[in-house]
Amino acid sequence: MLALTPGQSKYSSWLKAKTNTPATFIIGGLCGLVIGYIVFSSDLALAPTKDNEDLASQNKATTNFSASPSAVAKQSGFRTSLNNQLPGSVVFVKHVEMEESGWLAVHIDQNGAFGPIILGASYFKMGSDDNVIISLLKRTEDGNNYWLVEHADNGDHIFDSRSDLPRRAKNGNMEAIKFSVVAASSRGD
């Protein structure tokens, strides 16, 4: 029988005896690691909010990447470049140069032009960045073409395709480049 002090129940004594073991701390630590892994390795893109101070820094790649060695997609007047991509939930952009802060959005190709379906978008401040990542809400697929399109921001720093419209260059062309998605086995690597 347990000796109890005033105000103490038999369950509080049992709980105290059982929670002072090293196994409790090990199990708690493992649970924390699993929860942290699930939260920080999620494929879901987080929507930007007005509270985000430096949205562009969230898009910075932390490692170098080597996408397909195929031709670099560039368009005269568009100062952003990327290689053809591997299928996946992100697009790696080699260089971004924005004359004004705004969005880079990944559109699905529709009959050789960018269509209305957008897989993901990231906000960039005016200036240039190298090796950035755009997270997608839907994965790109092998054999398909996509477009990286520059969009203006309406000032709220929240992407809305109805009000954050594609930008045109001074020559009147859309600020967009087409790229392909090719699986590594298709490229002969």
Summary of the structure (lengths in Angstrom):
residues: 189
radius of gyration: 24.3
end to end distance: 71.4
largest distance: 88.7
contacts: 493
relative contact order: 0.18
helix: 20%
strand: 39%
